[in-house]
Amino acid sequence: MEATYPANSPLALALLALGGRAPDRADDLAFGPGDDPVYPTPFRVARAASATLGAVGLAVADLWRLRGGGTQAVRVDPRAAAASLKSSAYATLNGEKAKIWDPLTGHYRTRDGRHIFLHTNHAHHRAAALRLANAKGDTRADLEAAVAALDALDFETALAASDGIGAVARTRAEWAATPHGACVASLPPFQIDRIGDAPPQPLPEAARPLAGIRVLDLTRVLAGPAAGRTLAEHGADVLHLTAPHVPYQTELLYDTGPGKRCAWLDLTAPEGPAALHDLVARADVFLQSYRPGTLAARGFGAEALARRRPGIVVTSLSAYGHTGPWAMRRGFDSVVQNAMGLARANPMPATPKNMPVQALDYIGGYMAALGTMLALARRAREGGSWRVRVSLAQVAQWLAGLGTVEAYDVPADPTADELAGLMTHSDGPFGRVAHFKPVVALSETPGFYARPPEPFGTSAPRWD
């Protein structure tokens, strides 16, 4: 496989270096043919995704050697990597595509001539947008008319103070001038730090690089679940937990659920916290995507988890990062794109347009998995408990820093034949699910999903 991206290997190695690890260069990394633009966006999504997945492959190879395995060839197809950033849109159940987007989600013009992006996929966020805009009804036309009477920044502030989600479509310069923009600009794409002492925990010989690693996945939507899926792809035992009352788009599990067990666990129930503490005591990784401080208030902050289970790796994903004035704001990929100016970086800058892929979500998930694996390797070598932090805003800052390309007349999707070659099928509790195959190719330990995706409640909240 010819390496057509001269910058990709250095990018992948730079990501590994953030985790304090320079892998043995006996592991060979190469990228297939193809270059940006792959999708109609000026951002280098193929380069960003393939470099991140190349780093993931090298981290997997490193863990394999720690188990006594040999070196590996790591191969990434940039076009497949780019397509993986839209994999939820390609997943099907019994041949039917899932409904992902609510009709009210999108851009709205405001009284002051600006645009605001509203995210309404969850019922309570939809209700908040309609209520705070004082819409007369619940149709798109009703919401458009109501938002047209509001000023953009005032409405954004009202959404943030309530239970709505939205962001003004800023320019990159406007975002950089905000206090939180300056905060995000000072952060790397992801961070790893030691949060406690514990003896080294060597990885025993096993059939797969992450075999025997137990992961508690307390995430929703795409970024966090994609991280858990990536760990499951290489052999981790991933137990995905949520409560029946927590909003969740079940259809997203067709894409992010392969390889995992999905169970109910309600932290608001009397027995819930004790049940989670019991699971933590035997876990290796605690993966969560609640807003900063939310789980800490319930006794499951990173430092408390490290005291409960010395040697644990706590990986947290957020929208805007763990520090700064917007740290507690809700956000999704599409919302962060608008807040940070990516939606205005198109040939018509006065008209915001989101990227055609969920680059922040999936690359954020890949980086969370990468940081988790780097922390597990450091635990094996050095000991300690570790914290990994990733945010959609940090990923957006990194992606924008890779520069742009002209993306005129680029197809919106791969050809049917190309897409068919990227997909696989699983038969399980949902039915027949078509979902993406692993993108990273490893010569000795190829990734695969040992379980089909399943609805929440299919499995019990316990370790097998």
C-alpha positions in Angstrom: 0.0 0.0 0.0 1.6 3.2 -1.2 1.9 6.1 1.3 0.3 9.0 -0.6 0.0 11.3 2.4 3.6 12.4 3.3 2.1 14.3 6.3 0.1 11.5 7.7 2.8 9.5 9.5 4.2 12.5 11.3 0.7 13.5 12.3 0.0 10.0 13.7 3.3 10.0 15.5 2.7 13.5 16.9 -0.6 12.2 18.4 1.2 9.3 20.0 3.7 11.6 21.5 0.9 13.5 23.3 0.5 10.3 25.3 4.1 10.1 26.1 4.9 7.2 23.8 7.1 6.9 20.7 6.2 3.4 19.4 8.8 0.9 18.1 9.2 1.9 14.5 9.5 -1.8 13.6 5.7 -1.4 13.4 5.2 -0.3 9.8 2.5 2.4 9.1 1.3 3.1 5.6 -1.7 4.8 4.0 -3.6 3.9 0.9 -4.3 6.0 -2.2 -6.6 9.0 -2.0 -6.4 12.6 -0.9 -8.7 15.3 0.3 -11.2 16.4 -0.7 -13.1 13.1 -0.3 -16.3 14.9 0.8 -17.6 18.3 -0.2 -16.0 20.2 2.7 -12.8 22.3 2.7 -11.5 20.7 5.8 -9.0 17.9 5.5 -11.2 15.2 7.0 -9.5 12.3 5.3 -6.1 13.4 6.5 -7.3 14.0 10.0 -9.3 10.7 10.3 -6.6 8.5 8.7 -3.8 10.0 10.8 -5.8 9.5 14.0 -6.7 5.9 13.0 -3.1 5.3 12.0 -2.1 6.3 15.5 -4.8 4.0 16.9 -3.3 1.2 14.9 0.2 1.8 16.2 -1.1 2.0 19.8 -2.9 -1.4 19.3 0.4 -2.8 17.9 2.2 -1.5 20.9 -0.2 -3.3 23.3 0.2 -6.4 21.3 4.0 -6.4 21.8 3.4 -5.8 25.5 1.6 -9.1 25.5 4.5 -10.9 23.9 3.4 -10.5 20.3 5.5 -9.5 17.4 5.6 -6.4 15.2 2.7 -5.6 12.8 2.0 -3.8 9.6 -0.6 -1.1 10.1 -2.6 0.1 7.0 -5.2 2.8 6.7 -7.2 3.7 3.6 -7.8 7.5 3.8 -11.1 7.3 1.8 -12.4 4.6 4.2 -11.3 6.7 7.1 -13.2 9.7 5.8 -16.3 7.6 5.1 -16.2 6.3 8.7 -16.9 9.9 9.8 -20.4 9.4 8.3 -20.9 5.7 9.2 -24.1 6.3 11.2 -25.8 7.6 8.1 -24.8 4.4 6.2 -25.9 1.9 8.8 -29.2 0.0 8.1 -31.5 -2.3 9.9 -33.1 -5.0 7.7 -32.2 -2.8 4.7 -33.7 0.4 6.0 -31.7 3.5 7.0 -32.3 4.9 10.4 -33.9 8.3 11.0 -31.2 10.4 12.6 -32.1 14.0 12.3 -35.2 15.8 13.7 -36.9 18.0 11.1 -36.4 21.1 13.3 -32.6 20.7 13.6 -30.8 23.2 11.5 -29.9 26.8 10.8 -32.2 29.7 11.5 -31.9 33.4 10.5 -32.2 35.8 13.4 -33.4 39.4 13.6 -29.9 40.9 13.5 -29.1 39.1 10.2 -27.1 36.3 11.8 -27.7 32.5 11.9 -28.1 30.2 14.8 -27.9 26.4 14.6 -30.4 24.5 16.8 -30.0 20.9 17.7 -33.4 19.3 18.4 -32.8 15.5 18.1 -33.8 14.9 21.7 -37.4 15.7 22.7 -36.4 18.0 25.7 -34.0 20.0 23.5 -36.7 20.4 20.9 -39.2 21.5 23.5 -36.7 24.0 24.9 -36.0 25.6 21.5 -39.7 26.0 20.8 -40.4 27.4 24.3 -37.5 29.8 24.5 -38.2 31.1 21.0 -41.9 31.6 22.0 -42.9 29.7 18.8 -46.7 29.6 18.2 -46.6 26.0 17.0 -44.2 23.1 16.7 -43.5 23.2 12.9 -40.3 24.3 11.2 -42.2 27.4 9.9 -43.3 28.3 13.4 -39.8 28.1 14.7 -38.4 30.1 11.8 -40.9 32.9 12.4 -40.2 33.0 16.1 -36.3 32.9 15.8 -36.6 35.7 13.1 -37.8 38.0 15.9 -34.8 37.3 18.2 -31.2 38.4 18.3 -28.7 35.6 17.8 -26.4 36.0 20.8 -29.3 36.6 23.2 -31.1 33.5 22.0 -27.8 31.5 22.3 -27.4 32.7 25.9 -31.0 31.8 26.8 -30.5 28.3 25.3 -27.3 27.7 27.4 -29.0 28.9 30.6 -31.9 26.5 30.1 -32.0 23.0 28.7 -31.7 23.9 25.0 -28.8 23.4 22.7 -27.7 25.7 19.9 -24.8 28.0 18.8 -24.5 31.2 16.8 -22.7 30.5 13.4 -19.5 32.5 14.1 -16.6 33.1 11.9 -13.2 31.6 12.9 -12.0 35.1 13.8 -15.1 35.8 16.0 -14.5 32.5 17.9 -10.8 33.2 18.4 -11.7 36.5 20.0 -13.9 34.9 22.7 -12.5 34.0 26.1 -13.3 30.3 25.5 -11.8 30.4 22.0 -8.5 31.5 23.5 -8.8 28.7 26.1 -9.3 26.0 23.6 -6.5 27.3 21.4 -4.1 26.6 24.3 -5.1 22.9 24.5 -3.7 19.9 22.6 -6.2 17.6 20.8 -6.3 15.3 23.8 -4.6 15.1 27.2 -3.3 12.4 29.4 -2.2 12.8 33.0 -1.4 10.6 36.0 -4.0 11.0 38.8 -2.9 8.3 41.3 -0.3 5.7 42.3 -0.7 2.0 41.5 1.8 -0.8 40.8 2.5 -1.7 37.1 -0.1 -4.0 35.7 1.5 -6.0 32.9 -0.6 -7.4 30.2 -0.6 -11.2 30.1 -0.4 -13.2 27.0 -3.8 -13.3 25.2 -5.3 -13.8 21.8 -6.1 -10.1 21.1 -4.4 -6.8 22.0 -7.2 -5.7 24.4 -8.4 -9.1 25.6 -9.3 -9.0 29.3 -9.6 -5.2 29.5 -12.9 -4.3 31.0 -14.4 -1.0 29.9 -17.4 0.8 31.5 -19.0 2.9 28.7 -21.2 5.6 30.1 -21.5 7.6 26.9 -24.2 8.8 24.4 -24.7 9.7 20.8 -21.5 9.3 18.7 -18.2 10.4 20.1 -18.1 8.4 23.3 -19.8 5.3 21.8 -17.4 5.4 18.9 -14.5 5.3 21.4 -16.0 2.2 23.1 -16.6 0.5 19.8 -13.0 1.1 18.8 -11.8 -0.6 22.0 -14.2 -3.5 21.5 -12.9 -3.8 17.9 -9.5 -4.9 19.4 -10.9 -7.3 22.1 -11.9 -5.2 25.1 -15.0 -6.3 27.1 -17.1 -3.1 26.7 -20.2 -2.8 28.9 -22.3 0.1 27.7 -24.6 1.5 30.4 -27.5 4.0 30.5 -30.8 4.4 32.3 -34.2 4.0 30.8 -35.1 7.6 31.5 -32.0 9.1 29.8 -32.7 10.1 26.2 -30.9 7.9 23.7 -31.3 7.5 19.9 -31.4 3.7 19.8 -30.8 3.8 16.0 -27.2 5.0 16.6 -26.4 1.7 18.2 -26.6 0.1 14.8 -23.4 2.0 14.1 -21.7 2.3 17.5 -22.9 -0.9 19.2 -21.0 -3.7 17.5 -18.8 -5.6 19.9 -20.5 -4.3 23.1 -22.9 -5.5 25.7 -25.7 -3.0 26.5 -27.3 -2.8 29.9 -29.5 -0.7 32.1 -28.1 0.9 35.2 -30.0 3.8 36.8 -27.8 6.0 39.1 -31.0 7.7 40.4 -32.3 4.4 41.8 -31.4 3.6 45.4 -29.2 0.6 44.4 -27.7 2.3 41.3 -24.6 4.0 42.8 -23.6 0.8 44.7 -24.0 -1.3 41.6 -21.7 1.0 39.6 -19.1 1.1 42.4 -19.1 -2.7 42.3 -18.5 -2.6 38.5 -15.8 0.0 38.9 -13.9 -2.2 41.4 -13.2 -4.7 38.6 -12.9 -2.3 35.6 -9.8 -1.2 33.8 -11.4 1.8 31.9 -14.2 4.2 32.9 -15.3 6.0 29.7 -17.9 8.8 30.1 -19.3 11.8 28.2 -21.3 13.7 30.7 -20.6 17.4 31.2 -17.6 18.1 33.4 -18.4 17.6 37.0 -21.7 15.8 36.5 -20.5 12.4 37.6 -18.1 13.8 40.2 -21.1 15.2 42.0 -22.4 11.6 42.3 -19.1 10.3 43.6 -17.6 9.1 40.3 -15.1 11.8 39.5 -11.7 10.7 38.2 -9.8 11.0 41.5 -12.5 9.2 43.4 -12.5 6.4 40.8 -8.7 6.1 41.1 -9.0 5.7 44.9 -11.7 3.1 44.5 -9.8 1.2 41.8 -6.1 2.0 41.7 -4.8 1.6 38.2 -8.0 2.6 36.4 -8.0 4.7 33.3 -10.7 7.4 33.3 -11.5 8.8 29.9 -13.8 11.8 29.6 -15.3 13.4 26.5 -17.0 16.8 26.5 -18.2 19.4 24.1 -16.1 22.4 24.9 -13.4 21.0 27.2 -12.8 20.7 30.9 -11.8 24.3 31.6 -12.9 27.8 30.5 -16.2 29.7 30.6 -18.0 27.3 28.3 -16.9 24.1 29.9 -20.3 23.3 31.3 -22.2 24.1 28.0 -24.0 21.3 26.3 -23.0 20.6 22.7 -22.9 18.2 19.9 -20.6 18.0 16.8 -22.9 20.1 14.6 -23.3 22.7 17.4 -19.6 23.0 18.1 -18.9 23.4 14.3 -21.1 26.5 14.3 -19.8 28.0 17.5 -16.1 27.6 16.4 -16.6 28.9 12.8 -16.2 25.7 10.9 -19.7 26.0 9.4 -18.8 29.5 8.0 -15.7 28.2 6.2 -17.3 27.4 2.9 -17.4 29.2 -0.5 -20.3 31.4 0.7 -19.2 32.5 4.2 -22.4 34.5 4.8 -24.3 31.2 4.6 -23.3 28.7 7.2 -23.1 25.0 6.1 -22.2 22.1 8.3 -19.6 19.6 7.2 -21.2 16.6 5.5 -19.5 14.2 8.0 -19.5 14.1 11.8 -15.8 14.7 11.9 -15.6 16.1 15.5 -17.6 13.2 16.9 -15.8 10.3 15.3 -12.3 11.7 15.4 -13.0 12.7 19.0 -14.0 9.1 19.7 -10.9 7.7 17.9 -8.7 10.1 20.0 -10.4 9.0 23.2 -9.7 5.3 22.3 -6.1 6.2 21.4 -5.6 8.1 24.7 -7.1 5.1 26.6 -4.8 2.6 24.9 -1.7 4.8 25.5 -2.7 5.1 29.2 -3.1 1.3 29.4 0.4 0.9 28.0 1.8 3.3 30.5 0.0 1.5 33.3 1.6 -1.7 32.2 5.1 -0.2 32.1 5.0 2.4 34.8 1.9 1.7 37.0 -0.4 4.5 38.1 -4.0 5.6 37.5 -4.6 7.8 34.5 -7.0 10.4 33.2 -7.6 11.0 29.4 -9.6 14.1 28.4 -10.9 14.9 24.9 -13.4 17.5 23.7 -15.1 18.2 20.4 -13.8 21.7 20.6 -10.2 20.5 20.9 -10.7 18.2 17.9 -12.2 21.1 15.9 -9.2 23.3 16.7 -6.8 20.6 15.6 -8.8 19.9 12.4 -8.9 23.5 11.4 -5.2 23.8 12.0 -4.6 21.2 9.3 -5.6 23.7 6.6 -8.2 23.6 3.9 -8.5 22.5 0.3 -10.9 23.4 -2.6 -13.8 21.1 -2.5 -16.0 22.1 -5.5 -18.0 19.4 -7.3 -17.0 16.6 -4.9 -19.6 13.8 -4.6 -21.6 13.8 -1.3 -21.1 10.0 -0.8 -18.9 7.2 -2.0 -20.1 5.1 -4.9 -22.4 2.3 -4.1 -19.7 -0.2 -4.9 -17.1 1.6 -2.8 -19.6 1.8 0.1 -20.5 -1.9 -0.2 -16.8 -2.8 0.2 -16.7 -0.8 3.5 -19.7 -2.5 5.1 -20.3 -5.8 6.9 -23.5 -7.4 8.4 -24.4 -8.6 11.9 -27.4 -10.7 12.8 -28.6 -10.2 16.3 -31.3 -8.9 18.7 -32.1 -5.9 16.4 -32.3 -8.0 13.3 -29.9 -7.8 10.3 -27.7 -4.7 10.8 -25.4 -3.4 8.1 -22.5 -1.4 9.6 -18.9 -0.3 8.9 -16.1 -2.8 9.0 -13.0 -1.8 11.0 -11.0 0.7 9.0 -7.6 0.0 10.6 -5.9 -3.1 9.0 -3.4 -4.9 11.3 -1.3 -7.8 9.8 -1.2 -10.0 13.0 -4.3 -9.0 15.0 -7.0 -7.8 12.6 -9.8 -6.0 14.4 -13.3 -7.5 14.4 -16.5 -7.3 16.4 -17.2 -10.4 18.5 -20.8 -9.4 19.2 -23.6 -7.9 17.1 -25.1 -4.6 18.2 -27.9 -5.0 20.8 -30.6 -2.8 22.4 -30.1 -1.6 26.0 -31.3 -4.1 28.5 -30.3 -7.1 26.4 -27.3 -7.8 28.7 -27.1 -7.6 32.5 -25.0 -4.9 34.2 -22.3 -7.3 35.4 -18.9 -8.6 34.3 -19.0 -12.1 32.8 
